[in-house]
Structures are given as C-alpha cells and as structure tokens.
C-alpha cells in the first residue's frame, strides 16, 4: 500500500540522523524550511555517536588558551597531505575556513571541547574533545549527538499544527520532524536532472514523500562487506570493521541509481587500532582504540620482535600499512586480499591514561580490552617478549626517532605501571561517495548539478582525498551538513 503526502511550504527531507544529517536539519530549519529527518534505525546517532578522538578546528580559543600555534594554511596542508593531494582543494579550503565556526556551533549546544591533542598526520595539536568532569568519562561523539537531539526535540512541530501520522512529511516552517525505522528505497524525479521527493518503507507500508529538497546524509559503507566493499575494495573484505551494521552506503547507492556521480569507491580508510578482545579475537566488529591514545604517547610493539616498527603519529594509512606488513602474506602481494596481522601491543603509561581520561580507560579495562601491569618486565612475561629488548625500545624513544617521529608526547620508564591493549587494523571510514559541489550539491557524470539533491558527511566524496586526516570526520559532517542545510532552502 502506498500513501502520498505533498508539502505546502518550503520543505527539506534529510535521509540519515547522524551528525551531518542533524547539522543539516538544524541549519535548514533556521533558514525557514519545514524539515523531515528519516533514519532507518530505531534511534538516531549512527557512527557519529561512536566518535571518540574529537573534532578538528583551527585556530581556536582553546588552542590560544594552551599557547598552541596553528593556522588555516597549516590545517589545509595537513588535510591535503593526508589525502595524497587527491582532495578537492576547494572543499578543503571551505572545511578549514569554517572549522572554528563549526566548533562554536557544537559548543552552542552545551558541549565544551576545550581539550586539544595532536593526532597522527597533524603539524600541531588541533583535535578538540571534552575534559572529564568528576572522574566521569566523556564520549565526545555521544555527547554531541545527545545535545543536538535534545535541541531538535524542541523544534518538533506541535500535534495541533502538523499531521500526526509518522508517514507524512513535516509542513511547518522552522520545525524538524523525525521519523525513525524508515528505510528510503528510491529517489523520485527526473533521473540525473531534478529530485522531487523519495519513497520509503515505514510501519510495513511503502510511502511517497514529495519535497523541495532532499539531503543524503546516510554515512559510509565500511560495514557493507558483501556489496560495495566486495565490489570496489575487495582487498579489505577480510578485515574487521568499527562501523555499526547500518553503514551500508545507502545514500551512495540511492544517488548512483538516480544518476549522481560516485568517485573513489575503492578508497577505504583502515584505522590502525581496533581493540582485539582476548575473549573474541576474531570478532568481525571491533571497538575503536581512539587515535588520541597515540596522540598522548601510546606506543605500538610488534609481538614477533618485541620492537617498535612505525611512527605512531604518522597518518592512519601509513601506520596501518606498517601493521599489515607485519603479516608475511601481506608483504608478498600488493593487490591480493589482506589478511589480519598478528595482534600488536599498544602500550600506555599513566600520562597517556590521565591525558585521555582515567574513567574512559577504566571503561576499556572493564570490557577486558585494556590490562594493567606493574612494569614493562611484567608485560614481557605476559606476552612472551624479550624483556631487555622491549625496555630498550620503549625507554629510548627520542627525537630524532628512527621512524621519523618529531613529537614525543611522553617518555616511558622501565619500572612504571603500564596499560596494555591488543590492537589490529580495521575498516573504519570510506573516502568514496557521491561527488559534491562547494554548495554540497550532488553532481552528474557530466559534472552538472542535480537540482534539489544535496549530499553531506561520509556519503559525500572529494573532501578527504584518498585518506582522511584524523579528526576531520566530525568537522566535515558539521561544516558540509550546515552547508547542505542552507543550500536546500534556496
């Protein structure tokens, strides 16, 4: 059975309730649109709610408070370098110039991002996250999404001025209606020319929803193992992922079917550190070991040699490649399917733990993902390592470093308490997606914009090039989500 709802006021329908989608919704509502958000899950948040390292911005007041020297130019250079200069320079410029405003946008909802760390690939500390309060862990992605959802709830159209049916679209300007458990199946309109609405399944019915604009904010496809990954990036099919089961590239598929240009679908970011649960080593989905742990000084040790093997603060692709090459089968092939290497040890001392947040580390300890040892010698005994070699490797880290590390956040000693996690490379993010303009508009193969169709967040491509810089995911979602929201009103 198909029902149909037509909108009488300027309307924007957003597909996806992660950070990009909610940023777009808020901006569109502030521009006067009647906004409807559709999400296929029963609750909003997506992978944005799982983000743990923080959000980039420069220059900011938090940086100035900490006497951190940074600039827009340096931020752009780092983003382009991480992306192998395959990024769209215009999108990178927009990201950098609107970063500080994006941070202020998030903080306006009561989330204070005043702690700053220097993650891999950055020339200066610029990844912002929350400071722990009263010993309680602060999950930056979760807190941001909770704050935005709380705000959006205040913009819900009243039942007296809107259709109470969840199958119809919002018609009230400056408000946001949210429909969960709604899977979009098709875009409506003239293929490759103009979108006029969409079709979605909800409550065991198929519904048509007409709209002035549609924004695709459905995230990436790092969990779409048997479809987009297998088709475009089979090399990574055997690796575990940090993504939830919802990350199946729905928006990318919808856009491609409607004639939008997709690009770089083979570019999948392998994050170096997914936690290996000793109770379930082969789990297909792993919890992310945050980038910030290495930003604060965590070291990576090859259990086969008791040695360091990489600059822990290099870009994600460089660190992951070094880890994957610890497997002899991966060394022999540049094109075959990658095998998961033997687990690598990530070592942290009290400085790392306290800098990241003792309560947050305590969560990982409770889950059995992090273990505590009285000394490096005890670590060596537990993992059958060469104790003398391990101590020499860990204690002697200095600049100049043989792996090119130019920033040493902390120095280890042999007799201090050590926190240890087993980690492995994991599918984390997809740089491929739908090509967008500077206004976040979807483009055709002929480089023409598709009227009324916009894309933001991980569903879009071009910003990150062939490798995303750590901390740019949350930022890109806010910057281009807001742009998409504003553009959809015009």
Secondary structure, 3 states (H helix, E strand, C coil): CEEEECCCCCEEEEECCCHHHHHHHHHHHHCCCEEEEEECCCCCCHHHHHCCCCEECCCCHHHHHCCCCCCHHHHHHHHHHHCCCCCCHHHHHHHHHCHHHHHHHHHCCCCCCCEEECCCCCCCCCEEECCCECCECCCHHHHHHHHHHHHHHCCCCCCCCCCCCCCCCCCCCCEEEEEECCEEEEEEEECCCEEEEEEEEECCEEEEEECCEEEECCCCCCCCHHHHHHHHCHHHCCCCECCCCCCCCHHHHHHHHCCECEECCCCEEEEEEEECCCCCCCCCECCECCHHHHHCCCEEEECCCCECCCCCCCCHHHHHHHHHCCCHHHHCCCCCCCCCCCCEEEEECHHHHHHHCHHHHHHHHHCCCEEEECCHHHHHHHHCCCHHHHHHHHHCCCCCCCCCCCCCCCCCCCCCCEEEEEEEEEEEEECCEEEECCCCEEEECCCCEEEEEEECHHHEECCCCCCCCCCHHHHHHHHHHHHHHHHCCC
